[in-house]
Amino acid sequence: MTVIGTNFAGVTTVDFGSNSTATFTVISAKKISVVWPPGTGTVAITAVTLGGTSPTSSSDQFTYG
């Protein structure tokens, strides 16, 4: 799937709730391609850089289905 946002340069990890994805590619500063990790329910997607973790909001929710 493609995650759209901002400031993705330097992303080291993409998390789906408490689960990190092992497979992601930063396409640009505004797009990341990810393969989501196993999980259930609705979780926040966050991007982690050396500067910290992105804040969560209602627009970053992912629902496993």
mmCIF file of the N, C-alpha and C atoms, coordinates in Angstrom:
data_MODEL
# 
_entry.id   MODEL 
# 
loop_
_atom_site.group_PDB 
_atom_site.id 
_atom_site.type_symbol 
_atom_site.label_atom_id 
_atom_site.label_alt_id 
_atom_site.label_comp_id 
_atom_site.label_asym_id 
_atom_site.label_entity_id 
_atom_site.label_seq_id 
_atom_site.pdbx_PDB_ins_code 
_atom_site.Cartn_x 
_atom_site.Cartn_y 
_atom_site.Cartn_z 
_atom_site.occupancy 
_atom_site.B_iso_or_equiv 
_atom_site.pdbx_formal_charge 
_atom_site.auth_seq_id 
_atom_site.auth_comp_id 
_atom_site.auth_asym_id 
_atom_site.auth_atom_id 
_atom_site.pdbx_PDB_model_num 
ATOM 1   N N  . MET A 1 1  ? 0.838  -1.163 0.000  1.00 0.00 ? 1  MET A N  1 
ATOM 2   C CA . MET A 1 1  ? 0.000  0.000  0.000  1.00 0.00 ? 1  MET A CA 1 
ATOM 3   C C  . MET A 1 1  ? 0.885  1.229  0.000  1.00 0.00 ? 1  MET A C  1 
ATOM 4   N N  . THR A 1 2  ? 0.316  2.364  -0.346 1.00 0.00 ? 2  THR A N  1 
ATOM 5   C CA . THR A 1 2  ? 1.070  3.610  -0.357 1.00 0.00 ? 2  THR A CA 1 
ATOM 6   C C  . THR A 1 2  ? 0.573  4.506  0.767  1.00 0.00 ? 2  THR A C  1 
ATOM 7   N N  . VAL A 1 3  ? 1.496  4.998  1.567  1.00 0.00 ? 3  VAL A N  1 
ATOM 8   C CA . VAL A 1 3  ? 1.183  5.941  2.637  1.00 0.00 ? 3  VAL A CA 1 
ATOM 9   C C  . VAL A 1 3  ? 1.556  7.322  2.129  1.00 0.00 ? 3  VAL A C  1 
ATOM 10  N N  . ILE A 1 4  ? 0.614  8.259  2.223  1.00 0.00 ? 4  ILE A N  1 
ATOM 11  C CA . ILE A 1 4  ? 0.822  9.630  1.779  1.00 0.00 ? 4  ILE A CA 1 
ATOM 12  C C  . ILE A 1 4  ? 0.951  10.524 3.007  1.00 0.00 ? 4  ILE A C  1 
ATOM 13  N N  . GLY A 1 5  ? 1.927  11.416 2.993  1.00 0.00 ? 5  GLY A N  1 
ATOM 14  C CA . GLY A 1 5  ? 2.121  12.331 4.111  1.00 0.00 ? 5  GLY A CA 1 
ATOM 15  C C  . GLY A 1 5  ? 3.164  13.371 3.755  1.00 0.00 ? 5  GLY A C  1 
ATOM 16  N N  . THR A 1 6  ? 3.942  13.787 4.727  1.00 0.00 ? 6  THR A N  1 
ATOM 17  C CA . THR A 1 6  ? 4.996  14.773 4.501  1.00 0.00 ? 6  THR A CA 1 
ATOM 18  C C  . THR A 1 6  ? 6.233  14.405 5.314  1.00 0.00 ? 6  THR A C  1 
ATOM 19  N N  . ASN A 1 7  ? 7.350  14.936 4.902  1.00 0.00 ? 7  ASN A N  1 
ATOM 20  C CA . ASN A 1 7  ? 8.621  14.790 5.631  1.00 0.00 ? 7  ASN A CA 1 
ATOM 21  C C  . ASN A 1 7  ? 9.055  13.345 5.823  1.00 0.00 ? 7  ASN A C  1 
ATOM 22  N N  . PHE A 1 8  ? 8.889  12.507 4.796  1.00 0.00 ? 8  PHE A N  1 
ATOM 23  C CA . PHE A 1 8  ? 9.271  11.106 4.909  1.00 0.00 ? 8  PHE A CA 1 
ATOM 24  C C  . PHE A 1 8  ? 10.759 10.850 4.642  1.00 0.00 ? 8  PHE A C  1 
ATOM 25  N N  . ALA A 1 9  ? 11.497 11.855 4.262  1.00 0.00 ? 9  ALA A N  1 
ATOM 26  C CA . ALA A 1 9  ? 12.938 11.663 4.053  1.00 0.00 ? 9  ALA A CA 1 
ATOM 27  C C  . ALA A 1 9  ? 13.562 11.225 5.374  1.00 0.00 ? 9  ALA A C  1 
ATOM 28  N N  . GLY A 1 10 ? 14.362 10.185 5.343  1.00 0.00 ? 10 GLY A N  1 
ATOM 29  C CA . GLY A 1 10 ? 15.036 9.718  6.554  1.00 0.00 ? 10 GLY A CA 1 
ATOM 30  C C  . GLY A 1 10 ? 14.232 8.758  7.411  1.00 0.00 ? 10 GLY A C  1 
ATOM 31  N N  . VAL A 1 11 ? 13.109 8.256  6.907  1.00 0.00 ? 11 VAL A N  1 
ATOM 32  C CA . VAL A 1 11 ? 12.311 7.297  7.679  1.00 0.00 ? 11 VAL A CA 1 
ATOM 33  C C  . VAL A 1 11 ? 13.109 6.012  7.859  1.00 0.00 ? 11 VAL A C  1 
ATOM 34  N N  . THR A 1 12 ? 13.153 5.517  9.088  1.00 0.00 ? 12 THR A N  1 
ATOM 35  C CA . THR A 1 12 ? 13.879 4.288  9.409  1.00 0.00 ? 12 THR A CA 1 
ATOM 36  C C  . THR A 1 12 ? 12.943 3.115  9.685  1.00 0.00 ? 12 THR A C  1 
ATOM 37  N N  . THR A 1 13 ? 11.704 3.416  10.072 1.00 0.00 ? 13 THR A N  1 
ATOM 38  C CA . THR A 1 13 ? 10.719 2.388  10.403 1.00 0.00 ? 13 THR A CA 1 
ATOM 39  C C  . THR A 1 13 ? 9.329  2.937  10.146 1.00 0.00 ? 13 THR A C  1 
ATOM 40  N N  . VAL A 1 14 ? 8.418  2.058  9.737  1.00 0.00 ? 14 VAL A N  1 
ATOM 41  C CA . VAL A 1 14 ? 7.002  2.405  9.643  1.00 0.00 ? 14 VAL A CA 1 
ATOM 42  C C  . VAL A 1 14 ? 6.268  1.441  10.573 1.00 0.00 ? 14 VAL A C  1 
ATOM 43  N N  . ASP A 1 15 ? 5.525  2.006  11.521 1.00 0.00 ? 15 ASP A N  1 
ATOM 44  C CA . ASP A 1 15 ? 4.816  1.187  12.502 1.00 0.00 ? 15 ASP A CA 1 
ATOM 45  C C  . ASP A 1 15 ? 3.314  1.199  12.265 1.00 0.00 ? 15 ASP A C  1 
ATOM 46  N N  . PHE A 1 16 ? 2.707  0.038  12.437 1.00 0.00 ? 16 PHE A N  1 
ATOM 47  C CA . PHE A 1 16 ? 1.261  -0.123 12.410 1.00 0.00 ? 16 PHE A CA 1 
ATOM 48  C C  . PHE A 1 16 ? 0.882  -0.476 13.842 1.00 0.00 ? 16 PHE A C  1 
ATOM 49  N N  . GLY A 1 17 ? 0.491  0.509  14.624 1.00 0.00 ? 17 GLY A N  1 
ATOM 50  C CA . GLY A 1 17 ? 0.279  0.281  16.052 1.00 0.00 ? 17 GLY A CA 1 
ATOM 51  C C  . GLY A 1 17 ? 1.621  -0.077 16.666 1.00 0.00 ? 17 GLY A C  1 
ATOM 52  N N  . SER A 1 18 ? 1.693  -1.192 17.360 1.00 0.00 ? 18 SER A N  1 
ATOM 53  C CA . SER A 1 18 ? 2.947  -1.612 17.995 1.00 0.00 ? 18 SER A CA 1 
ATOM 54  C C  . SER A 1 18 ? 3.771  -2.544 17.107 1.00 0.00 ? 18 SER A C  1 
ATOM 55  N N  . ASN A 1 19 ? 3.307  -2.795 15.874 1.00 0.00 ? 19 ASN A N  1 
ATOM 56  C CA . ASN A 1 19 ? 4.027  -3.683 14.959 1.00 0.00 ? 19 ASN A CA 1 
ATOM 57  C C  . ASN A 1 19 ? 4.766  -2.887 13.887 1.00 0.00 ? 19 ASN A C  1 
ATOM 58  N N  . SER A 1 20 ? 6.042  -3.181 13.729 1.00 0.00 ? 20 SER A N  1 
ATOM 59  C CA . SER A 1 20 ? 6.833  -2.534 12.680 1.00 0.00 ? 20 SER A CA 1 
ATOM 60  C C  . SER A 1 20 ? 6.778  -3.359 11.403 1.00 0.00 ? 20 SER A C  1 
ATOM 61  N N  . THR A 1 21 ? 6.761  -2.663 10.270 1.00 0.00 ? 21 THR A N  1 
ATOM 62  C CA . THR A 1 21 ? 6.815  -3.371 9.000  1.00 0.00 ? 21 THR A CA 1 
ATOM 63  C C  . THR A 1 21 ? 8.270  -3.578 8.617  1.00 0.00 ? 21 THR A C  1 
ATOM 64  N N  . ALA A 1 22 ? 8.573  -4.741 8.112  1.00 0.00 ? 22 ALA A N  1 
ATOM 65  C CA . ALA A 1 22 ? 9.936  -5.041 7.682  1.00 0.00 ? 22 ALA A CA 1 
ATOM 66  C C  . ALA A 1 22 ? 10.162 -4.598 6.243  1.00 0.00 ? 22 ALA A C  1 
ATOM 67  N N  . THR A 1 23 ? 9.080  -4.356 5.514  1.00 0.00 ? 23 THR A N  1 
ATOM 68  C CA . THR A 1 23 ? 9.193  -4.042 4.101  1.00 0.00 ? 23 THR A CA 1 
ATOM 69  C C  . THR A 1 23 ? 8.565  -2.687 3.800  1.00 0.00 ? 23 THR A C  1 
ATOM 70  N N  . PHE A 1 24 ? 9.414  -1.700 3.524  1.00 0.00 ? 24 PHE A N  1 
ATOM 71  C CA . PHE A 1 24 ? 8.911  -0.395 3.098  1.00 0.00 ? 24 PHE A CA 1 
ATOM 72  C C  . PHE A 1 24 ? 9.956  0.270  2.220  1.00 0.00 ? 24 PHE A C  1 
ATOM 73  N N  . THR A 1 25 ? 9.493  1.156  1.348  1.00 0.00 ? 25 THR A N  1 
ATOM 74  C CA . THR A 1 25 ? 10.365 1.923  0.475  1.00 0.00 ? 25 THR A CA 1 
ATOM 75  C C  . THR A 1 25 ? 9.907  3.369  0.490  1.00 0.00 ? 25 THR A C  1 
ATOM 76  N N  . VAL A 1 26 ? 10.824 4.276  0.798  1.00 0.00 ? 26 VAL A N  1 
ATOM 77  C CA . VAL A 1 26 ? 10.506 5.693  0.713  1.00 0.00 ? 26 VAL A CA 1 
ATOM 78  C C  . VAL A 1 26 ? 10.573 6.072  -0.760 1.00 0.00 ? 26 VAL A C  1 
ATOM 79  N N  . ILE A 1 27 ? 9.435  6.449  -1.315 1.00 0.00 ? 27 ILE A N  1 
ATOM 80  C CA . ILE A 1 27 ? 9.355  6.825  -2.721 1.00 0.00 ? 27 ILE A CA 1 
ATOM 81  C C  . ILE A 1 27 ? 9.747  8.288  -2.898 1.00 0.00 ? 27 ILE A C  1 
ATOM 82  N N  . SER A 1 28 ? 9.270  9.127  -1.977 1.00 0.00 ? 28 SER A N  1 
ATOM 83  C CA . SER A 1 28 ? 9.579  10.554 -2.006 1.00 0.00 ? 28 SER A CA 1 
ATOM 84  C C  . SER A 1 28 ? 9.342  11.104 -0.603 1.00 0.00 ? 28 SER A C  1 
ATOM 85  N N  . ALA A 1 29 ? 9.545  12.388 -0.441 1.00 0.00 ? 29 ALA A N  1 
ATOM 86  C CA . ALA A 1 29 ? 9.300  13.018 0.862  1.00 0.00 ? 29 ALA A CA 1 
ATOM 87  C C  . ALA A 1 29 ? 7.825  12.965 1.245  1.00 0.00 ? 29 ALA A C  1 
ATOM 88  N N  . LYS A 1 30 ? 6.952  12.599 0.275  1.00 0.00 ? 30 LYS A N  1 
ATOM 89  C CA . LYS A 1 30 ? 5.512  12.566 0.538  1.00 0.00 ? 30 LYS A CA 1 
ATOM 90  C C  . LYS A 1 30 ? 4.863  11.199 0.365  1.00 0.00 ? 30 LYS A C  1 
ATOM 91  N N  . LYS A 1 31 ? 5.659  10.164 -0.021 1.00 0.00 ? 31 LYS A N  1 
ATOM 92  C CA . LYS A 1 31 ? 5.079  8.833  -0.259 1.00 0.00 ? 31 LYS A CA 1 
ATOM 93  C C  . LYS A 1 31 ? 6.006  7.728  0.240  1.00 0.00 ? 31 LYS A C  1 
ATOM 94  N N  . ILE A 1 32 ? 5.399  6.731  0.873  1.00 0.00 ? 32 ILE A N  1 
ATOM 95  C CA . ILE A 1 32 ? 6.104  5.515  1.276  1.00 0.00 ? 32 ILE A CA 1 
ATOM 96  C C  . ILE A 1 32 ? 5.273  4.331  0.801  1.00 0.00 ? 32 ILE A C  1 
ATOM 97  N N  . SER A 1 33 ? 5.912  3.356  0.201  1.00 0.00 ? 33 SER A N  1 
ATOM 98  C CA . SER A 1 33 ? 5.263  2.103  -0.159 1.00 0.00 ? 33 SER A CA 1 
ATOM 99  C C  . SER A 1 33 ? 5.557  1.111  0.966  1.00 0.00 ? 33 SER A C  1 
ATOM 100 N N  . VAL A 1 34 ? 4.519  0.468  1.508  1.00 0.00 ? 34 VAL A N  1 
ATOM 101 C CA . VAL A 1 34 ? 4.710  -0.455 2.629  1.00 0.00 ? 34 VAL A CA 1 
ATOM 102 C C  . VAL A 1 34 ? 3.955  -1.751 2.416  1.00 0.00 ? 34 VAL A C  1 
ATOM 103 N N  . VAL A 1 35 ? 4.453  -2.798 3.029  1.00 0.00 ? 35 VAL A N  1 
ATOM 104 C CA . VAL A 1 35 ? 3.730  -4.060 3.176  1.00 0.00 ? 35 VAL A CA 1 
ATOM 105 C C  . VAL A 1 35 ? 3.386  -4.129 4.655  1.00 0.00 ? 35 VAL A C  1 
ATOM 106 N N  . TRP A 1 36 ? 2.094  -4.080 4.969  1.00 0.00 ? 36 TRP A N  1 
ATOM 107 C CA . TRP A 1 36 ? 1.737  -4.014 6.385  1.00 0.00 ? 36 TRP A CA 1 
ATOM 108 C C  . TRP A 1 36 ? 2.042  -5.317 7.094  1.00 0.00 ? 36 TRP A C  1 
ATOM 109 N N  . PRO A 1 37 ? 2.418  -5.213 8.387  1.00 0.00 ? 37 PRO A N  1 
ATOM 110 C CA . PRO A 1 37 ? 2.730  -6.404 9.180  1.00 0.00 ? 37 PRO A CA 1 
ATOM 111 C C  . PRO A 1 37 ? 1.446  -7.078 9.649  1.00 0.00 ? 37 PRO A C  1 
ATOM 112 N N  . PRO A 1 38 ? 1.556  -8.310 10.140 1.00 0.00 ? 38 PRO A N  1 
ATOM 113 C CA . PRO A 1 38 ? 0.371  -8.984 10.677 1.00 0.00 ? 38 PRO A CA 1 
ATOM 114 C C  . PRO A 1 38 ? -0.220 -8.180 11.835 1.00 0.00 ? 38 PRO A C  1 
ATOM 115 N N  . GLY A 1 39 ? -1.521 -8.254 11.981 1.00 0.00 ? 39 GLY A N  1 
ATOM 116 C CA . GLY A 1 39 ? -2.179 -7.566 13.085 1.00 0.00 ? 39 GLY A CA 1 
ATOM 117 C C  . GLY A 1 39 ? -3.681 -7.664 12.965 1.00 0.00 ? 39 GLY A C  1 
ATOM 118 N N  . THR A 1 40 ? -4.374 -7.064 13.920 1.00 0.00 ? 40 THR A N  1 
ATOM 119 C CA . THR A 1 40 ? -5.835 -7.048 13.931 1.00 0.00 ? 40 THR A CA 1 
ATOM 120 C C  . THR A 1 40 ? -6.315 -5.700 14.433 1.00 0.00 ? 40 THR A C  1 
ATOM 121 N N  . GLY A 1 41 ? -7.554 -5.382 14.129 1.00 0.00 ? 41 GLY A N  1 
ATOM 122 C CA . GLY A 1 41 ? -8.178 -4.169 14.635 1.00 0.00 ? 41 GLY A CA 1 
ATOM 123 C C  . GLY A 1 41 ? -7.815 -2.938 13.830 1.00 0.00 ? 41 GLY A C  1 
ATOM 124 N N  . THR A 1 42 ? -7.984 -1.782 14.462 1.00 0.00 ? 42 THR A N  1 
ATOM 125 C CA . THR A 1 42 ? -7.663 -0.497 13.866 1.00 0.00 ? 42 THR A CA 1 
ATOM 126 C C  . THR A 1 42 ? -6.477 0.087  14.611 1.00 0.00 ? 42 THR A C  1 
ATOM 127 N N  . VAL A 1 43 ? -5.437 0.479  13.872 1.00 0.00 ? 43 VAL A N  1 
ATOM 128 C CA . VAL A 1 43 ? -4.204 0.984  14.477 1.00 0.00 ? 43 VAL A CA 1 
ATOM 129 C C  . VAL A 1 43 ? -3.765 2.266  13.767 1.00 0.00 ? 43 VAL A C  1 
ATOM 130 N N  . ALA A 1 44 ? -2.918 3.019  14.425 1.00 0.00 ? 44 ALA A N  1 
ATOM 131 C CA . ALA A 1 44 ? -2.331 4.216  13.822 1.00 0.00 ? 44 ALA A CA 1 
ATOM 132 C C  . ALA A 1 44 ? -1.070 3.828  13.061 1.00 0.00 ? 44 ALA A C  1 
ATOM 133 N N  . ILE A 1 45 ? -0.878 4.432  11.901 1.00 0.00 ? 45 ILE A N  1 
ATOM 134 C CA . ILE A 1 45 ? 0.360  4.254  11.142 1.00 0.00 ? 45 ILE A CA 1 
ATOM 135 C C  . ILE A 1 45 ? 1.265  5.428  11.504 1.00 0.00 ? 45 ILE A C  1 
ATOM 136 N N  . THR A 1 46 ? 2.497  5.122  11.936 1.00 0.00 ? 46 THR A N  1 
ATOM 137 C CA . THR A 1 46 ? 3.444  6.179  12.265 1.00 0.00 ? 46 THR A CA 1 
ATOM 138 C C  . THR A 1 46 ? 4.754  5.933  11.541 1.00 0.00 ? 46 THR A C  1 
ATOM 139 N N  . ALA A 1 47 ? 5.434  7.020  11.227 1.00 0.00 ? 47 ALA A N  1 
ATOM 140 C CA . ALA A 1 47 ? 6.748  6.955  10.594 1.00 0.00 ? 47 ALA A CA 1 
ATOM 141 C C  . ALA A 1 47 ? 7.785  7.370  11.627 1.00 0.00 ? 47 ALA A C  1 
ATOM 142 N N  . VAL A 1 48 ? 8.877  6.621  11.688 1.00 0.00 ? 48 VAL A N  1 
ATOM 143 C CA . VAL A 1 48 ? 9.927  6.887  12.666 1.00 0.00 ? 48 VAL A CA 1 
ATOM 144 C C  . VAL A 1 48 ? 11.186 7.345  11.932 1.00 0.00 ? 48 VAL A C  1 
ATOM 145 N N  . THR A 1 49 ? 11.773 8.434  12.405 1.00 0.00 ? 49 THR A N  1 
ATOM 146 C CA . THR A 1 49 ? 13.050 8.931  11.888 1.00 0.00 ? 49 THR A CA 1 
ATOM 147 C C  . THR A 1 49 ? 13.993 9.087  13.059 1.00 0.00 ? 49 THR A C  1 
ATOM 148 N N  . LEU A 1 50 ? 15.230 9.475  12.801 1.00 0.00 ? 50 LEU A N  1 
ATOM 149 C CA . LEU A 1 50 ? 16.170 9.730  13.887 1.00 0.00 ? 50 LEU A CA 1 
ATOM 150 C C  . LEU A 1 50 ? 15.683 10.870 14.773 1.00 0.00 ? 50 LEU A C  1 
ATOM 151 N N  . GLY A 1 51 ? 14.822 11.745 14.230 1.00 0.00 ? 51 GLY A N  1 
ATOM 152 C CA . GLY A 1 51 ? 14.279 12.870 14.980 1.00 0.00 ? 51 GLY A CA 1 
ATOM 153 C C  . GLY A 1 51 ? 13.083 12.535 15.843 1.00 0.00 ? 51 GLY A C  1 
ATOM 154 N N  . GLY A 1 52 ? 12.519 11.335 15.679 1.00 0.00 ? 52 GLY A N  1 
ATOM 155 C CA . GLY A 1 52 ? 11.375 10.935 16.494 1.00 0.00 ? 52 GLY A CA 1 
ATOM 156 C C  . GLY A 1 52 ? 10.294 10.254 15.675 1.00 0.00 ? 52 GLY A C  1 
ATOM 157 N N  . THR A 1 53 ? 9.145  10.098 16.306 1.00 0.00 ? 53 THR A N  1 
ATOM 158 C CA . THR A 1 53 ? 8.005  9.409  15.715 1.00 0.00 ? 53 THR A CA 1 
ATOM 159 C C  . THR A 1 53 ? 6.935  10.423 15.347 1.00 0.00 ? 53 THR A C  1 
ATOM 160 N N  . SER A 1 54 ? 6.321  10.231 14.186 1.00 0.00 ? 54 SER A N  1 
ATOM 161 C CA . SER A 1 54 ? 5.271  11.146 13.751 1.00 0.00 ? 54 SER A CA 1 
ATOM 162 C C  . SER A 1 54 ? 4.102  11.113 14.732 1.00 0.00 ? 54 SER A C  1 
ATOM 163 N N  . PRO A 1 55 ? 3.424  12.247 14.902 1.00 0.00 ? 55 PRO A N  1 
ATOM 164 C CA . PRO A 1 55 ? 2.255  12.259 15.782 1.00 0.00 ? 55 PRO A CA 1 
ATOM 165 C C  . PRO A 1 55 ? 1.106  11.488 15.146 1.00 0.00 ? 55 PRO A C  1 
ATOM 166 N N  . THR A 1 56 ? 0.198  10.998 15.967 1.00 0.00 ? 56 THR A N  1 
ATOM 167 C CA . THR A 1 56 ? -0.961 10.280 15.436 1.00 0.00 ? 56 THR A CA 1 
ATOM 168 C C  . THR A 1 56 ? -2.149 11.226 15.314 1.00 0.00 ? 56 THR A C  1 
ATOM 169 N N  . SER A 1 57 ? -3.032 10.880 14.400 1.00 0.00 ? 57 SER A N  1 
ATOM 170 C CA . SER A 1 57 ? -4.266 11.654 14.212 1.00 0.00 ? 57 SER A CA 1 
ATOM 171 C C  . SER A 1 57 ? -5.331 10.725 13.660 1.00 0.00 ? 57 SER A C  1 
ATOM 172 N N  . SER A 1 58 ? -6.527 11.223 13.526 1.00 0.00 ? 58 SER A N  1 
ATOM 173 C CA . SER A 1 58 ? -7.623 10.389 13.010 1.00 0.00 ? 58 SER A CA 1 
ATOM 174 C C  . SER A 1 58 ? -7.410 10.023 11.539 1.00 0.00 ? 58 SER A C  1 
ATOM 175 N N  . SER A 1 59 ? -6.558 10.751 10.830 1.00 0.00 ? 59 SER A N  1 
ATOM 176 C CA . SER A 1 59 ? -6.349 10.458 9.403  1.00 0.00 ? 59 SER A CA 1 
ATOM 177 C C  . SER A 1 59 ? -5.286 9.394  9.152  1.00 0.00 ? 59 SER A C  1 
ATOM 178 N N  . ASP A 1 60 ? -4.626 8.893  10.198 1.00 0.00 ? 60 ASP A N  1 
ATOM 179 C CA . ASP A 1 60 ? -3.594 7.878  9.980  1.00 0.00 ? 60 ASP A CA 1 
ATOM 180 C C  . ASP A 1 60 ? -4.014 6.489  10.449 1.00 0.00 ? 60 ASP A C  1 
ATOM 181 N N  . GLN A 1 61 ? -5.300 6.242  10.529 1.00 0.00 ? 61 GLN A N  1 
ATOM 182 C CA . GLN A 1 61 ? -5.796 4.957  11.017 1.00 0.00 ? 61 GLN A CA 1 
ATOM 183 C C  . GLN A 1 61 ? -5.834 3.916  9.905  1.00 0.00 ? 61 GLN A C  1 
ATOM 184 N N  . PHE A 1 62 ? -5.446 2.690  10.238 1.00 0.00 ? 62 PHE A N  1 
ATOM 185 C CA . PHE A 1 62 ? -5.475 1.552  9.312  1.00 0.00 ? 62 PHE A CA 1 
ATOM 186 C C  . PHE A 1 62 ? -6.296 0.461  9.977  1.00 0.00 ? 62 PHE A C  1 
ATOM 187 N N  . THR A 1 63 ? -7.234 -0.108 9.245  1.00 0.00 ? 63 THR A N  1 
ATOM 188 C CA . THR A 1 63 ? -8.062 -1.178 9.787  1.00 0.00 ? 63 THR A CA 1 
ATOM 189 C C  . THR A 1 63 ? -7.750 -2.477 9.047  1.00 0.00 ? 63 THR A C  1 
ATOM 190 N N  . TYR A 1 64 ? -7.302 -3.460 9.818  1.00 0.00 ? 64 TYR A N  1 
ATOM 191 C CA . TYR A 1 64 ? -7.059 -4.788 9.237  1.00 0.00 ? 64 TYR A CA 1 
ATOM 192 C C  . TYR A 1 64 ? -8.408 -5.387 8.872  1.00 0.00 ? 64 TYR A C  1 
ATOM 193 N N  . GLY A 1 65 ? -8.464 -6.094 7.769  1.00 0.00 ? 65 GLY A N  1 
ATOM 194 C CA . GLY A 1 65 ? -9.744 -6.655 7.383  1.00 0.00 ? 65 GLY A CA 1 
ATOM 195 C C  . GLY A 1 65 ? -9.624 -7.894 6.709  1.00 0.00 ? 65 GLY A C  1 
# 
